[in-house]
Amino acid sequence: MCVTSPRRVNRGPSAAADNRAALIAAARKIFAENGYDVPMSLIARTAGVGQGVLYRHFATKEALTLAVFEENIVEVETIAADPGTTVEDVLRVIIDQIAASAAFIAMLNPSSDDPRIFEPAFRLLTLLGEKLADPAQRGGIRPGIEATDLVLAVGMVAGVLSRTDAASRQYTAEHAWSLLMHGMHV
C-alpha cells in the first residue's frame, strides 16, 4: 500500500499576496533563529512554498531582507505617528527589532550597495529628525544630538549584535543601548 501526502492545490495568481506574506514571515523567523546566513531553500520550506515561488517574489536574499526591513520601518513609523511617543520610544522599538532580527542588523550594516536600502533608511532618519524637532517628543535627549547621531548609535549596537549569539542578543542590545543613551541624555 502506497501512502502519498495530499497535494496542495495550486491557487495560481490569487495566492501571490499570501505567498509573499508567508515568505516575509518565514524569513523574519529564520533570520531571528539562525542569523542571516541561511539558505533560501529553508525560508521557502518554512513558508510552505517552493523555491520557484520564493524566487518569483524575491530574486535575491537581499531583496527578501529588504522586504523584512520595510516591514520593520513601517512598524517604527506606526509607533512614531503617535504624537505622544518620544524619540526614546521609537528607538526602543528599533533596538528591539535589531535584537530580534538578523535581517534588520544586516540592513543597518549592509554588505552591498543596494540603493533600495537608502529610501527606507532615509525615512527612518527623517522620522527621527521630526521627533527630535518637537520638544515634547524629544524626551530626555540632550540638545545637540541629531538624527544622524542616533542612527550612528543604532548602527553601533547593530554592529555589536551581528557578532552576538542569538541567546544573548536581547540582553546585549539593552545593555549597549543603555550605555549609549546615558551619554545622550540631559
C-alpha positions in Angstrom: 0.0 0.0 0.0 1.5 3.3 -1.1 0.8 6.3 1.1 1.2 9.7 -0.5 0.9 13.0 1.1 -2.0 15.1 -0.2 -1.0 17.5 -2.9 -1.6 21.2 -2.3 -4.0 22.8 -4.7 -2.3 25.4 -6.9 -4.3 28.6 -6.4 -2.3 30.4 -9.1 -2.0 34.1 -9.1 -4.6 34.5 -6.3 -2.1 33.1 -3.8 0.6 35.6 -4.7 -0.1 38.0 -1.8 -0.4 35.2 0.7 2.8 33.6 -0.5 4.7 36.8 -0.3 3.5 37.5 3.3 4.3 33.9 4.2 7.8 34.3 2.8 8.5 37.5 4.7 7.2 36.0 7.9 9.3 32.9 7.4 12.4 35.0 6.7 11.9 37.1 9.8 11.6 33.9 11.9 14.5 32.1 10.2 16.8 35.1 10.4 15.9 35.6 14.1 16.6 31.9 14.9 19.6 31.2 12.7 21.1 34.5 11.6 21.3 36.0 8.2 23.4 33.3 6.5 20.7 30.7 5.9 19.8 29.0 2.7 16.9 30.5 0.7 15.5 26.9 0.5 15.0 26.9 4.3 13.0 30.1 4.1 10.8 28.6 1.2 10.2 25.4 3.2 9.3 27.3 6.3 6.9 29.4 4.3 5.3 26.3 2.8 6.1 27.3 -0.8 8.5 26.0 -3.5 11.7 27.7 -4.4 10.2 28.9 -7.7 7.6 30.9 -5.8 10.3 32.3 -3.5 12.4 33.5 -6.4 9.4 34.9 -8.3 8.8 37.2 -5.3 12.4 37.8 -4.2 15.2 37.2 -6.8 17.9 37.6 -4.1 18.3 37.2 -0.4 19.0 41.0 -0.3 15.5 41.6 -1.8 13.9 39.4 0.8 15.8 41.0 3.6 14.8 44.4 2.2 11.1 43.3 2.5 11.6 42.4 6.1 13.4 45.7 6.7 10.5 47.5 5.1 8.1 45.9 7.5 10.3 46.9 10.4 10.3 50.5 9.2 6.5 50.5 8.8 6.3 49.3 12.4 8.6 52.1 13.6 6.6 54.7 11.5 3.3 53.4 13.1 4.7 53.9 16.6 6.2 57.3 15.7 3.0 58.6 14.2 1.5 58.9 17.7 2.5 62.4 18.9 2.6 61.1 22.4 5.6 59.0 21.7 9.1 60.3 22.3 12.3 59.7 20.4 13.2 57.2 23.1 10.0 55.2 22.4 10.9 55.0 18.7 14.5 54.0 19.5 13.3 51.3 21.9 11.3 49.7 19.0 14.3 49.9 16.8 16.6 48.3 19.3 14.1 45.5 20.0 13.9 44.9 16.3 17.6 44.6 15.8 17.9 42.3 18.9 15.2 40.0 17.3 16.1 40.2 13.6 19.3 39.5 11.9 17.7 40.9 8.8 17.4 44.3 10.4 21.0 44.1 11.6 22.1 43.2 8.1 20.2 46.2 6.7 21.8 48.6 9.2 25.2 47.1 8.3 24.7 46.5 4.6 27.3 44.4 2.8 26.1 45.5 -0.5 25.5 49.0 -2.1 21.8 48.2 -2.8 20.2 51.6 -3.5 16.8 50.2 -2.3 18.2 50.4 1.3 18.6 54.1 1.1 14.9 55.0 0.8 13.7 53.2 4.0 16.9 54.4 5.8 16.1 58.0 4.7 12.5 57.5 6.0 13.9 56.4 9.4 16.3 59.4 9.5 13.5 61.8 8.6 11.2 60.3 11.2 13.8 60.7 14.0 14.6 64.2 12.9 11.0 65.2 13.1 10.7 63.7 16.6 13.8 65.5 17.7 12.5 68.8 16.4 9.4 68.7 18.7 10.4 69.4 22.3 7.5 67.3 23.6 8.6 64.3 21.5 12.4 64.8 22.1 12.1 63.3 25.5 15.3 63.4 27.5 17.7 63.5 24.5 20.0 66.4 25.1 20.2 69.4 22.7 22.9 69.0 20.0 22.0 65.3 19.4 20.8 64.9 15.8 19.0 62.2 13.9 22.3 61.1 12.3 23.8 60.7 15.7 21.0 58.4 16.7 21.3 56.3 13.6 25.0 56.1 14.1 24.4 54.8 17.7 21.8 52.3 16.5 24.3 51.1 13.8 27.0 50.7 16.5 24.6 48.5 18.5 23.7 46.6 15.4 27.5 46.0 14.8 27.9 44.5 18.2 24.8 42.4 17.8 25.9 41.0 14.5 28.7 39.2 16.5 26.5 38.2 19.4 24.8 34.8 19.7 21.0 34.8 19.5 20.5 33.8 23.1 22.5 36.9 24.4 21.3 39.3 21.8 18.4 41.0 23.7 20.5 41.5 26.9 23.4 42.8 24.9 21.2 45.2 22.9 19.6 46.6 26.0 22.9 46.9 27.8 24.8 48.6 24.9 21.8 50.9 24.2 21.6 52.0 27.8 25.3 52.9 27.8 24.9 54.9 24.6 21.7 56.6 25.8 23.4 57.6 29.0 25.7 59.9 27.0 22.8 61.4 25.1 20.6 62.4 28.0 20.3 65.8 29.5 
